[in-house]
Amino acid sequence: EKVLIPTTKPYISFIGDESGETVISWNSTASEKGSYGQPIGTIHSASVAIESDYFCASGITFE
């Protein structure tokens, strides 16, 4: 699943064992069609979207 951290959830941390070993990925592209048949674009193809304040990530790779 895609990961969304909304504005209502501050102070979230993702802590992995090691960058390159702990990976969050999703198989979307900007040209993928959305529910109305239009390309979803870059902003909607993200694997992880962070909207909250005070997010921290360590030892993790985002693809």
N, C-alpha and C positions, 0 to 999 in steps of 0.2 A: 504494500500500500504506500501511497504517497504520505509524507509526513508534513503536517501543518501545526505550527506552534502559534496560536492566536494571541492577540494583544492582551487578552484576559489572563494569560498564563506567564507572568514574568518569573525570572529566576530559574530557568530550566537549563540543565547541563546534560550534554551527551559525552560520556567518557568511554573511550574504547581502549582496548589493550595496546594497540599500536597502529599508527597510520599505515594504510596499505593492507592491514590484516582485518581491521574492522571497517566494513564498507556499507554505506547506505546507497542503494541505486534503484533506479526505475527506468523502464524502457519506453519513455515518451520522447517525441520529437516535436519541434515547432510546427511541422507540416501535418501532424496527426489531425484528423478531423474531429471537431467537437460535436455536441449534441444537435447543432443546427447545420452541420455539414461544412462549417468554416474551419480553416486551420486554427488550432488552439493558440499558436504563437509561443514565443519563448517564455513569457511570464507564466503560462499555465502548463508548461512541460517540465517544471522543476521537480526534482526528487524530494527536496525539502524546502519548505518556505517558513521563514522565521519572521513573524510580525511583532513579537513581544520584545520587551526591554530586558536587558541583563542576561542574554543568552550566552552560553559558553560551551565550546566543544574542544576536546582534547583527545589526541590519539585516534582520530577517526578520519575516514576519507568519504567525501560526498561525490557521487557520480551522477 
